[in-house]
């Protein structure tokens, strides 16, 4: 029985704390998500380019 009471208190506390959160607006969330996606794609392209260049240099000058 004590577990059920503890679980109920936990859920009530979570609801109370969730109401205190300052949630971002839809516009802000969309903008921040777009920034994260852009930076992720830019880093992937950059790291892919570095990987390609290093692979090319190693295969050209070291392996052969």
N, CA, C and O atoms as a Tinker XYZ file with bonds, in Angstrom:
   256  protein
     1  N      0.810000   -1.185000    0.000000    73     2
     2  CA     0.000000    0.000000    0.000000    64     1     3
     3  C      0.862000    1.261000    0.000000    63     2     4     5
     4  O      0.493000    2.272000   -0.597000    81     3
     5  N      1.988000    1.198000    0.659000    73     3     6
     6  CA     2.882000    2.344000    0.725000    64     5     7
     7  C      3.441000    2.704000   -0.653000    63     6     8     9
     8  O      3.679000    3.877000   -0.942000    81     7
     9  N      3.648000    1.698000   -1.498000    73     7    10
    10  CA     4.163000    1.950000   -2.843000    64     9    11
    11  C      3.145000    2.735000   -3.658000    63    10    12    13
    12  O      3.517000    3.658000   -4.382000    81    11
    13  N      1.898000    2.392000   -3.552000    73    11    14
    14  CA     0.846000    3.097000   -4.293000    64    13    15
    15  C      0.757000    4.551000   -3.844000    63    14    16    17
    16  O      0.604000    5.445000   -4.677000    81    15
    17  N      0.849000    4.796000   -2.557000    73    15    18
    18  CA     0.812000    6.166000   -2.039000    64    17    19
    19  C      2.021000    6.960000   -2.527000    63    18    20    21
    20  O      1.896000    8.126000   -2.901000    81    19
    21  N      3.180000    6.326000   -2.522000    73    19    22
    22  CA     4.390000    6.996000   -2.998000    64    21    23
    23  C      4.283000    7.335000   -4.483000    63    22    24    25
    24  O      4.679000    8.418000   -4.912000    81    23
    25  N      3.745000    6.400000   -5.256000    73    23    26
    26  CA     3.571000    6.625000   -6.692000    64    25    27
    27  C      2.595000    7.770000   -6.936000    63    26    28    29
    28  O      2.835000    8.615000   -7.799000    81    27
    29  N      1.509000    7.805000   -6.191000    73    27    30
    30  CA     0.526000    8.875000   -6.333000    64    29    31
    31  C      1.165000   10.232000   -6.004000    63    30    32    33
    32  O      0.964000   11.204000   -6.732000    81    31
    33  N      1.933000   10.298000   -4.909000    73    31    34
    34  CA     2.616000   11.544000   -4.542000    64    33    35
    35  C      3.601000   11.975000   -5.625000    63    34    36    37
    36  O      3.724000   13.160000   -5.932000    81    35
    37  N      4.289000   11.012000   -6.190000    73    35    38
    38  CA     5.249000   11.315000   -7.253000    64    37    39
    39  C      4.545000   11.934000   -8.459000    63    38    40    41
    40  O      5.006000   12.936000   -9.005000    81    39
    41  N      3.432000   11.337000   -8.870000    73    39    42
    42  CA     2.691000   11.850000  -10.025000    64    41    43
    43  C      2.150000   13.247000   -9.745000    63    42    44    45
    44  O      2.192000   14.108000  -10.624000    81    43
    45  N      1.652000   13.485000   -8.560000    73    43    46
    46  CA     1.157000   14.818000   -8.192000    64    45    47
    47  C      2.304000   15.830000   -8.234000    63    46    48    49
    48  O      2.139000   16.936000   -8.748000    81    47
    49  N      3.460000   15.454000   -7.697000    73    47    50
    50  CA     4.622000   16.350000   -7.716000    64    49    51
    51  C      5.075000   16.655000   -9.144000    63    50    52    53
    52  O      5.443000   17.788000   -9.454000    81    51
    53  N      5.047000   15.648000  -10.004000    73    51    54
    54  CA     5.436000   15.855000  -11.404000    64    53    55
    55  C      4.483000   16.839000  -12.075000    63    54    56    57
    56  O      4.926000   17.744000  -12.781000    81    55
    57  N      3.174000   16.671000  -11.861000    73    55    58
    58  CA     2.202000   17.607000  -12.434000    64    57    59
    59  C      2.441000   19.024000  -11.934000    63    58    60    61
    60  O      2.371000   19.979000  -12.708000    81    59
    61  N      2.722000   19.165000  -10.649000    73    59    62
    62  CA     2.959000   20.487000  -10.067000    64    61    63
    63  C      4.197000   21.134000  -10.686000    63    62    64    65
    64  O      4.162000   22.308000  -11.054000    81    63
    65  N      5.271000   20.392000  -10.801000    73    63    66
    66  CA     6.507000   20.931000  -11.364000    64    65    67
    67  C      6.367000   21.236000  -12.853000    63    66    68    69
    68  O      6.956000   22.197000  -13.349000    81    67
    69  N      5.592000   20.425000  -13.565000    73    67    70
    70  CA     5.393000   20.647000  -15.004000    64    69    71
    71  C      4.680000   21.969000  -15.250000    63    70    72    73
    72  O      4.948000   22.639000  -16.247000    81    71
    73  N      3.794000   22.344000  -14.371000    73    71    74
    74  CA     3.095000   23.626000  -14.529000    64    73    75
    75  C      4.036000   24.814000  -14.327000    63    74    76    77
    76  O      3.763000   25.903000  -14.833000    81    75
    77  N      5.124000   24.629000  -13.608000    73    75    78
    78  CA     6.071000   25.711000  -13.342000    64    77    79
    79  C      7.054000   25.933000  -14.486000    63    78    80    81
    80  O      7.740000   26.955000  -14.521000    81    79
    81  N      7.130000   24.990000  -15.420000    73    79    82
    82  CA     8.091000   25.067000  -16.518000    64    81    83
    83  C      7.713000   26.187000  -17.471000    63    82    84    85
    84  O      6.540000   26.373000  -17.792000    81    83
    85  N      8.714000   26.928000  -17.918000    73    83    86
    86  CA     8.499000   27.974000  -18.913000    64    85    87
    87  C      8.695000   27.342000  -20.303000    63    86    88    89
    88  O      9.820000   27.218000  -20.787000    81    87
    89  N      7.591000   26.952000  -20.924000    73    87    90
    90  CA     7.660000   26.253000  -22.199000    64    89    91
    91  C      7.908000   27.256000  -23.328000    63    90    92    93
    92  O      7.366000   28.361000  -23.299000    81    91
    93  N      8.730000   26.880000  -24.331000    73    91    94
    94  CA     8.979000   27.794000  -25.455000    64    93    95
    95  C      7.754000   27.876000  -26.365000    63    94    96    97
    96  O      6.913000   26.978000  -26.397000    81    95
    97  N      7.686000   28.973000  -27.095000    73    95    98
    98  CA     6.603000   29.127000  -28.069000    64    97    99
    99  C      6.888000   28.211000  -29.263000    63    98   100   101
   100  O      8.000000   27.709000  -29.428000    81    99
   101  N      5.878000   28.010000  -30.075000    73    99   102
   102  CA     6.040000   27.160000  -31.263000    64   101   103
   103  C      7.086000   27.771000  -32.204000    63   102   104   105
   104  O      7.894000   27.049000  -32.790000    81   103
   105  N      7.069000   29.085000  -32.345000    73   103   106
   106  CA     8.018000   29.767000  -33.219000    64   105   107
   107  C      9.444000   29.566000  -32.713000    63   106   108   109
   108  O     10.350000   29.284000  -33.498000    81   107
   109  N      9.642000   29.708000  -31.419000    73   107   110
   110  CA    10.982000   29.544000  -30.829000    64   109   111
   111  C     11.467000   28.099000  -30.956000    63   110   112   113
   112  O     12.626000   27.860000  -31.294000    81   111
   113  N     10.592000   27.148000  -30.689000    73   111   114
   114  CA    10.965000   25.739000  -30.788000    64   113   115
   115  C     11.321000   25.368000  -32.228000    63   114   116   117
   116  O     12.273000   24.624000  -32.468000    81   115
   117  N     10.551000   25.892000  -33.181000    73   115   118
   118  CA    10.828000   25.625000  -34.593000    64   117   119
   119  C     12.167000   26.224000  -35.004000    63   118   120   121
   120  O     12.957000   25.576000  -35.691000    81   119
   121  N     12.420000   27.454000  -34.586000    73   119   122
   122  CA    13.674000   28.119000  -34.932000    64   121   123
   123  C     14.870000   27.384000  -34.330000    63   122   124   125
   124  O     15.863000   27.144000  -35.016000    81   123
   125  N     14.776000   27.032000  -33.065000    73   123   126
   126  CA    15.874000   26.325000  -32.407000    64   125   127
   127  C     16.111000   24.951000  -33.038000    63   126   128   129
   128  O     17.254000   24.517000  -33.179000    81   127
   129  N     15.039000   24.276000  -33.411000    73   127   130
   130  CA    15.183000   22.974000  -34.075000    64   129   131
   131  C     15.853000   23.124000  -35.430000    63   130   132   133
   132  O     16.697000   22.308000  -35.802000    81   131
   133  N     15.483000   24.160000  -36.169000    73   131   134
   134  CA    16.099000   24.405000  -37.473000    64   133   135
   135  C     17.600000   24.685000  -37.318000    63   134   136   137
   136  O     18.405000   24.224000  -38.127000    81   135
   137  N     17.966000   25.430000  -36.295000    73   135   138
   138  CA    19.383000   25.708000  -36.046000    64   137   139
   139  C     20.145000   24.417000  -35.751000    63   138   140   141
   140  O     21.247000   24.212000  -36.260000    81   139
   141  N     19.557000   23.551000  -34.930000    73   139   142
   142  CA    20.207000   22.281000  -34.589000    64   141   143
   143  C     20.376000   21.414000  -35.833000    63   142   144   145
   144  O     21.432000   20.816000  -36.037000    81   143
   145  N     19.332000   21.345000  -36.668000    73   143   146
   146  CA    19.416000   20.541000  -37.895000    64   145   147
   147  C     20.486000   21.117000  -38.827000    63   146   148   149
   148  O     21.284000   20.366000  -39.388000    81   147
   149  N     20.508000   22.427000  -38.992000    73   147   150
   150  CA    21.504000   23.064000  -39.879000    64   149   151
   151  C     22.922000   22.789000  -39.398000    63   150   152   153
   152  O     23.782000   22.414000  -40.195000    81   151
   153  N     23.173000   22.968000  -38.119000    73   151   154
   154  CA    24.518000   22.735000  -37.582000    64   153   155
   155  C     24.899000   21.259000  -37.712000    63   154   156   157
   156  O     26.050000   20.943000  -38.012000    81   155
   157  N     23.952000   20.362000  -37.491000    73   155   158
   158  CA    24.228000   18.930000  -37.627000    64   157   159
   159  C     24.596000   18.570000  -39.060000    63   158   160   161
   160  O     25.544000   17.819000  -39.289000    81   159
   161  N     23.856000   19.098000  -40.022000    73   159   162
   162  CA    24.146000   18.824000  -41.433000    64   161   163
   163  C     25.494000   19.437000  -41.817000    63   162   164   165
   164  O     26.287000   18.804000  -42.514000    81   163
   165  N     25.753000   20.656000  -41.367000    73   163   166
   166  CA    27.032000   21.303000  -41.684000    64   165   167
   167  C     28.205000   20.510000  -41.113000    63   166   168   169
   168  O     29.219000   20.334000  -41.789000    81   167
   169  N     28.079000   20.034000  -39.886000    73   167   170
   170  CA    29.149000   19.235000  -39.281000    64   169   171
   171  C     29.325000   17.907000  -40.019000    63   170   172   173
   172  O     30.453000   17.450000  -40.207000    81   171
   173  N     28.228000   17.289000  -40.436000    73   171   174
   174  CA    28.311000   16.030000  -41.173000    64   173   175
   175  C     29.029000   16.227000  -42.505000    63   174   176   177
   176  O     29.860000   15.406000  -42.892000    81   175
   177  N     28.711000   17.308000  -43.201000    73   175   178
   178  CA    29.374000   17.599000  -44.475000    64   177   179
   179  C     30.853000   17.877000  -44.241000    63   178   180   181
   180  O     31.700000   17.362000  -44.971000    81   179
   181  N     31.172000   18.675000  -43.243000    73   179   182
   182  CA    32.570000   18.998000  -42.941000    64   181   183
   183  C     33.367000   17.744000  -42.576000    63   182   184   185
   184  O     34.440000   17.501000  -43.129000    81   183
   185  N     32.838000   16.952000  -41.646000    73   183   186
   186  CA    33.550000   15.743000  -41.221000    64   185   187
   187  C     33.634000   14.718000  -42.351000    63   186   188   189
   188  O     34.635000   14.011000  -42.472000    81   187
   189  N     32.602000   14.634000  -43.170000    73   187   190
   190  CA    32.649000   13.756000  -44.341000    64   189   191
   191  C     33.724000   14.195000  -45.310000    63   190   192   193
   192  O     34.429000   13.360000  -45.877000    81   191
   193  N     33.858000   15.506000  -45.509000    73   191   194
   194  CA    34.913000   16.035000  -46.386000    64   193   195
   195  C     36.304000   15.755000  -45.846000    63   194   196   197
   196  O     37.198000   15.364000  -46.597000    81   195
   197  N     36.490000   15.952000  -44.555000    73   195   198
   198  CA    37.787000   15.658000  -43.931000    64   197   199
   199  C     38.102000   14.171000  -44.052000    63   198   200   201
   200  O     39.233000   13.801000  -44.364000    81   199
   201  N     37.118000   13.324000  -43.810000    73   199   202
   202  CA    37.305000   11.883000  -43.926000    64   201   203
   203  C     37.682000   11.503000  -45.354000    63   202   204   205
   204  O     38.603000   10.714000  -45.562000    81   203
   205  N     36.984000   12.051000  -46.327000    73   203   206
   206  CA    37.282000   11.762000  -47.733000    64   205   207
   207  C     38.700000   12.208000  -48.083000    63   206   208   209
   208  O     39.442000   11.469000  -48.730000    81   207
   209  N     39.076000   13.411000  -47.660000    73   207   210
   210  CA    40.411000   13.935000  -47.956000    64   209   211
   211  C     41.502000   13.079000  -47.320000    63   210   212   213
   212  O     42.485000   12.739000  -47.978000    81   211
   213  N     41.336000   12.733000  -46.062000    73   211   214
   214  CA    42.342000   11.910000  -45.386000    64   213   215
   215  C     42.430000   10.513000  -46.006000    63   214   216   217
   216  O     43.525000    9.973000  -46.163000    81   215
   217  N     41.293000    9.936000  -46.353000    73   215   218
   218  CA    41.297000    8.628000  -47.009000    64   217   219
   219  C     42.026000    8.699000  -48.342000    63   218   220   221
   220  O     42.825000    7.820000  -48.664000    81   219
   221  N     41.756000    9.739000  -49.114000    73   219   222
   222  CA    42.420000    9.924000  -50.403000    64   221   223
   223  C     43.931000   10.069000  -50.224000    63   222   224   225
   224  O     44.706000    9.436000  -50.941000    81   223
   225  N     44.345000   10.897000  -49.273000    73   223   226
   226  CA    45.775000   11.109000  -49.050000    64   225   227
   227  C     46.465000    9.837000  -48.577000    63   226   228   229
   228  O     47.570000    9.535000  -49.026000    81   227
   229  N     45.839000    9.093000  -47.684000    73   227   230
   230  CA    46.438000    7.856000  -47.186000    64   229   231
   231  C     46.539000    6.821000  -48.300000    63   230   232   233
   232  O     47.567000    6.158000  -48.437000    81   231
   233  N     45.487000    6.678000  -49.091000    73   231   234
   234  CA    45.520000    5.696000  -50.174000    64   233   235
   235  C     46.518000    6.085000  -51.268000    63   234   236   237
   236  O     47.142000    5.220000  -51.882000    81   235
   237  N     46.661000    7.378000  -51.504000    73   235   238
   238  CA    47.543000    7.829000  -52.563000    64   237   239
   239  C     49.019000    7.775000  -52.164000    63   238   240   241
   240  O     49.854000    7.342000  -52.958000    81   239
   241  N     49.344000    8.199000  -50.972000    73   239   242
   242  CA    50.757000    8.350000  -50.602000    64   241   243
   243  C     51.298000    7.269000  -49.658000    63   242   244   245
   244  O     52.513000    7.084000  -49.590000    81   243
   245  N     50.468000    6.578000  -48.956000    73   243   246
   246  CA    50.962000    5.607000  -47.974000    64   245   247
   247  C     50.729000    4.168000  -48.445000    63   246   248   249
   248  O     51.639000    3.341000  -48.386000    81   247
   249  N     49.543000    3.876000  -48.902000    73   247   250
   250  CA    49.206000    2.498000  -49.257000    64   249   251
   251  C     49.922000    2.066000  -50.532000    63   250   252   253
   252  O     50.393000    0.931000  -50.609000    81   251
   253  N     50.017000    2.937000  -51.531000    73   251   254
   254  CA    50.643000    2.559000  -52.809000    64   253   255
   255  C     52.115000    2.713000  -52.796000    63   254   256
   256  O     52.774000    2.434000  -53.798000    81   255
